[in-house]
Every structure is written in structure tokens, then in C-alpha cells.
Amino acid sequence: MPLYLLLPLSAAVVYALGSISIKRALQDGVVMGQSFHLSNQVLGLVFLPLLIPGWHRIDWSQVWHPLLMGATFFGGHWLTFLAIRRGDVSLVTPLMGTKVVFVALGVVVIAGTMPSPALWLAAVLTTLGIFVMGLGDLKGGHHMLFTIATTLASAVVFGVSDVLVSTWARGFGAMPFLAIGSGTVAVCSLVMWLWQGRPIFFPRGQGTRWAWAGAVFIAVQAMVMGIGLALFDDATGINIVYASRGLWVLAIVVLFGSRIGNTEHRDRGRSFLWRVAGTVLLTIAVVIAVVNRAH
């Protein structure tokens, strides 16, 4: 397995921890806007040191590239928070894996690079597995249409953002590109906060530690994924491996859910089993992606 695929694999695990932490914070009374804005500010701070290397080589006439990427990422991030607030993380996170298909299509449209047949197969299997995960919720009568629609919209927007990073970052300067893009996310968040009437910014009460934990986890995994996308010309393969975050969420919920206040595996019954069944297809897709990259 190419070593760079360890980047999206580790990011997937950290993202799973972050999404579960955010869900717990929201359950414990943290307002969604507080958790969202906190995550964005932590994201901007974590990436800020990357602005130092290559600062003097920045082509400022192209600064709109990272600005556009950052604004796109911000939109995807907001949609994700909406989905997590309304739905289970064991459904939302696996559904986010559909991003790999939108990345594959985006690579063709924006970068003009055609993924290999094996990667297209992996992308299709990923999508099929993810929809199998959500099948039980639809058949079980749960009103998940808003959650599913919002999650898929987030996947589309994030897919565009990833393709922009993969296409533009190296030409601009990978590290400054990521720093400026993440700074844009933080600025957009502050503008939204002002527009919302400057509500209480920092979380308070029982869910505070979970909100901070989620913010840090999400920022760290974003940096790992950003570096992988910026330095390696393999947006599709990286996102297929990253789609394993759905597997990690399910594993964490089953193994540690009771300890962290997440009972989705017990509350959802047969629906949760459909989610587990979908992980088989998702695992096959990840294996295909890794084997394809090994050759």
C-alpha cells in the first residue's frame, strides 16, 4: 500500500471521533452554531503555521484559488453540521462517503484526468454500500429525508472543495494554499456569527468539553486530508480510503457507545444492521482502491 494512503486512513479515524464528539455536545445542550463556529476558528488556527513556509513565493494574483476553496469548504461544513444535528452519526458519516463519487466526477470535469476503471468500480461500490447503510432507516419509517438530502449536498460541496485543493494547491504553494483556505473558513464563520447578531460564542455547560474535543479532532483530520490532497495527485483514491470513516464510526458506536452516551446501535435495531451490512461493500471498495494504488 502506498504510504500516502495512511494519511486519509488516519484522518478517517480522527473524523469519526470528531463527529461523535460533536453529536454528544449537541445532545448535552451545546447550540449548533456555537459548535460550528468554534470548529471553524480552531481549524483556522491549526492551519495558520502553514502560511510561513513559501510565503515569499506566493503569486497573489492567484489568491482567489484558496479563497474559493475555503468558501466552498465552509458551505460543506455548515451542511454537515445541519445533518449531524438532525440525524445519527452512524448514518450521516457513512453517507458522507458518497463524496468519493463526486470527487471522481470532479476530477474528470475540472482536472481533465480520468480515474482508472478499478477506481471507478471502487467509487460505485462505495456509493452502493453507503446507500445500503441508509436503507433500513428508509424502510423503518424514520423521516430521514432531510438528513440524507443535507448530507448528500454536503458531500457534493466537499467533493468540489477536494478537487480544487488537488488541482490548484501545488501550483500556488501547497502549505500557503491550505493556510489561506482555512483562514477563509474562519473569516466566513465570523461573518456569519456577526450576521446572526453575535450570539454567545463559546459553549457552556455539560457539553463544553465535547464541543472542544470535536473541534480539535475535526481540525486535525482536515489538516491531514488537506496535506494528502495537496501533495499527492490522487484525490479519488485518497477519498475512497477516507470513506472508511463510516466504518470507524460504526465500530466506535458499537464498542464504546454506552460509555460515551451514544446508544444508536441499540435504539435503531434492524436499521443499524443495514448500516453494518453496507460496511462490507465499503470495505471491498477501500481494498480495491489500495490494491490499485499498490500497482
SEPAVO-355053 format. One line per 2 residues: their letters; for each residue x, y, z of C-alpha. Coordinates in steps of 0.02 Angstrom, whole numbers, plus 50000, padded with zeros to 5 digits. Example, Ala and Ser with C-alpha at 12.3 -4.5 7.8 and 13.67 -1.06 7.14 Angstrom:
as	50615:49775:50390 ~ 50684:49947:50357
This chain:
mp	50000:50000:50000 ~ 50069:50172:49956
ly	50118:50258:50117 ~ 50024:50417:50075
ll	49860:50321:50093 ~ 49896:50312:50279
lp	49852:50498:50283 ~ 49668:50478:50234
ls	49657:50319:50339 ~ 49713:50409:50496
aa	49604:50559:50452 ~ 49454:50443:50439
vv	49480:50379:50617 ~ 49501:50555:50687
ya	49348:50617:50592 ~ 49245:50477:50669
lg	49298:50533:50842 ~ 49259:50713:50798
si	49084:50681:50730 ~ 49037:50576:50882
si	49104:50710:50999 ~ 49004:50846:50910
kr	48846:50741:50916 ~ 48871:50715:51104
al	48899:50903:51128 ~ 48736:50942:51039
qd	48645:50812:51144 ~ 48714:50893:51302
gv	48642:51063:51258 ~ 48778:51148:51155
vm	48698:51257:51021 ~ 48741:51201:50845
gq	48804:51374:50797 ~ 48924:51375:50944
sf	48999:51207:50898 ~ 49007:51256:50714
hl	49093:51423:50740 ~ 49212:51350:50870
sn	49264:51213:50748 ~ 49297:51341:50612
qv	49405:51452:50722 ~ 49507:51304:50783
lg	49526:51250:50602 ~ 49596:51420:50553
lv	49718:51420:50700 ~ 49781:51244:50667
fl	49820:51284:50485 ~ 49893:51457:50518
pl	50076:51399:50541 ~ 50072:51325:50365
li	50070:51503:50297 ~ 50252:51531:50347
pg	50341:51413:50226 ~ 50330:51478:50048
wh	50255:51646:50098 ~ 50378:51743:49991
ri	50340:51637:49837 ~ 50152:51665:49838
dw	50076:51726:49675 ~ 49947:51844:49746
sq	49861:51861:49577 ~ 49802:51681:49606
vw	49746:51706:49786 ~ 49566:51685:49732
hp	49603:51498:49714 ~ 49623:51462:49901
ll	49488:51591:49941 ~ 49363:51499:49831
mg	49414:51331:49903 ~ 49393:51398:50080
at	49221:51470:50044 ~ 49168:51303:49967
ff	49234:51207:50117 ~ 49137:51323:50232
gg	48975:51284:50142 ~ 49005:51097:50153
hw	49049:51111:50337 ~ 48887:51202:50377
lt	48783:51071:50287 ~ 48872:50933:50383
fl	48829:51013:50549 ~ 48647:51029:50497
ai	48645:50843:50455 ~ 48729:50791:50618
rr	48607:50895:50720 ~ 48456:50808:50641
gd	48522:50631:50611 ~ 48626:50491:50684
vs	48813:50497:50657 ~ 48806:50312:50611
lv	48702:50366:50460 ~ 48772:50538:50420
tp	48956:50490:50421 ~ 48940:50339:50306
lm	48830:50440:50187 ~ 48968:50571:50180
gt	49070:50438:50092 ~ 48973:50471:49932
kv	49093:50616:49915 ~ 49213:50496:49828
vf	49097:50485:49678 ~ 49080:50673:49665
va	49270:50688:49679 ~ 49293:50562:49539
lg	49173:50659:49429 ~ 49251:50824:49480
vv	49424:50763:49433 ~ 49359:50725:49259
vi	49269:50892:49239 ~ 49394:51010:49323
ag	49563:50924:49308 ~ 49531:50828:49148
tm	49606:50669:49224 ~ 49515:50504:49203
ps	49522:50387:49355 ~ 49563:50205:49318
pa	49423:50076:49294 ~ 49467:50000:49462
lw	49441:50166:49549 ~ 49275:50191:49460
la	49222:50018:49522 ~ 49277:50063:49697
av	49181:50227:49688 ~ 49021:50138:49632
lt	49039:50006:49768 ~ 49067:50143:49895
tl	48905:50228:49845 ~ 48808:50064:49843
gi	48873:50018:50015 ~ 48829:50187:50085
fv	48651:50180:50021 ~ 48631:50005:50092
mg	48680:50082:50258 ~ 48534:50203:50245
lg	48409:50077:50176 ~ 48349:50019:50346
dl	48309:50196:50401 ~ 48201:50225:50248
kg	48109:50058:50263 ~ 48091:50077:50450
gh	47983:50231:50430 ~ 48109:50355:50500
hm	48092:50527:50425 ~ 48271:50542:50367
lf	48244:50632:50201 ~ 48309:50798:50267
ti	48462:50717:50344 ~ 48501:50616:50189
at	48474:50762:50070 ~ 48580:50879:50176
tl	48719:50751:50194 ~ 48724:50718:50007
as	48728:50905:49972 ~ 48873:50920:50092
av	48962:50777:50003 ~ 48943:50867:49836
vf	49012:51030:49904 ~ 49157:50945:49995
gv	49194:50846:49838 ~ 49214:51008:49739
sd	49325:51078:49878 ~ 49439:50925:49873
vl	49458:50934:49685 ~ 49504:51119:49698
vs	49639:51077:49826 ~ 49707:50935:49720
tw	49705:51042:49561 ~ 49770:51210:49624
ar	49870:51186:49784 ~ 50037:51132:49712
gf	50041:51272:49583 ~ 50003:51403:49715
ga	50110:51328:49852 ~ 50031:51184:49947
mp	50054:51244:50126 ~ 50006:51428:50100
fl	49858:51369:49996 ~ 49792:51265:50141
ai	49825:51403:50268 ~ 49736:51538:50166
gs	49592:51422:50126 ~ 49569:51376:50309
gt	49584:51558:50360 ~ 49444:51594:50238
va	49336:51466:50327 ~ 49369:51554:50494
vc	49330:51726:50421 ~ 49168:51664:50339
sl	49118:51592:50506 ~ 49148:51757:50596
vm	49047:51850:50464 ~ 48903:51728:50490
wl	48917:51748:50679 ~ 48904:51939:50661
wq	48759:51920:50541 ~ 48672:51809:50668
gr	48678:51950:50796 ~ 48834:51897:50891
pi	48758:51760:50999 ~ 48859:51684:51141
ff	49013:51616:51053 ~ 49092:51490:51171
pr	48995:51337:51228 ~ 48943:51325:51409
gq	48882:51187:51521 ~ 48898:50999:51515
gt	48936:50982:51329 ~ 49080:51106:51326
rw	49221:50978:51332 ~ 49138:50876:51195
aw	49122:51031:51085 ~ 49307:51072:51107
ag	49357:50891:51078 ~ 49254:50886:50918
av	49328:51050:50857 ~ 49507:50989:50882
fi	49475:50819:50803 ~ 49391:50896:50650
av	49532:51023:50628 ~ 49669:50892:50642
qa	49589:50774:50518 ~ 49559:50918:50398
mv	49744:50960:50403 ~ 49794:50780:50371
mg	49673:50766:50224 ~ 49723:50936:50156
ig	49907:50890:50155 ~ 49869:50725:50070
la	49763:50807:49934 ~ 49886:50950:49909
lf	50044:50845:49894 ~ 49982:50688:49805
dd	49889:50688:49640 ~ 49760:50559:49690
at	49602:50644:49750 ~ 49492:50495:49704
gi	49598:50361:49787 ~ 49625:50466:49942
ni	49438:50495:49962 ~ 49396:50311:49940
vy	49511:50268:50085 ~ 49442:50417:50182
as	49267:50345:50159 ~ 49315:50214:50288
rg	49268:50344:50420 ~ 49094:50267:50412
lw	49169:50102:50467 ~ 49258:50183:50612
vl	49101:50273:50671 ~ 49005:50109:50674
ai	49147:50022:50766 ~ 49160:50160:50897
vv	48971:50166:50923 ~ 48961:49977:50948
lf	49116:49958:51057 ~ 49111:50117:51159
gs	48939:50193:51130 ~ 48873:50157:51305
ri	49024:50239:51385 ~ 49008:50399:51284
gn	48820:50415:51289 ~ 48784:50354:51112
te	48651:50218:51102 ~ 48615:50218:50915
hr	48661:50035:50896 ~ 48525:49987:51021
dr	48395:50118:50975 ~ 48394:50086:50788
gr	48382:49896:50791 ~ 48371:49823:50615
sf	48415:49991:50537 ~ 48585:49981:50620
lw	48610:49807:50548 ~ 48582:49878:50373
rv	48718:50004:50411 ~ 48835:49865:50461
ag	48792:49767:50303 ~ 48839:49917:50198
tv	49010:49920:50277 ~ 49052:49757:50188
ll	49033:49840:50018 ~ 49127:49993:50080
ti	49270:49885:50142 ~ 49283:49799:49972
av	49292:49970:49889 ~ 49432:50026:50004
vi	49530:49865:49970 ~ 49510:49889:49781
av	49574:50068:49796 ~ 49726:50015:49899
vn	49769:49868:49785 ~ 49751:49977:49631
ra	49871:50105:49704 ~ 49994:49968:49751
h	50013:49926:49566
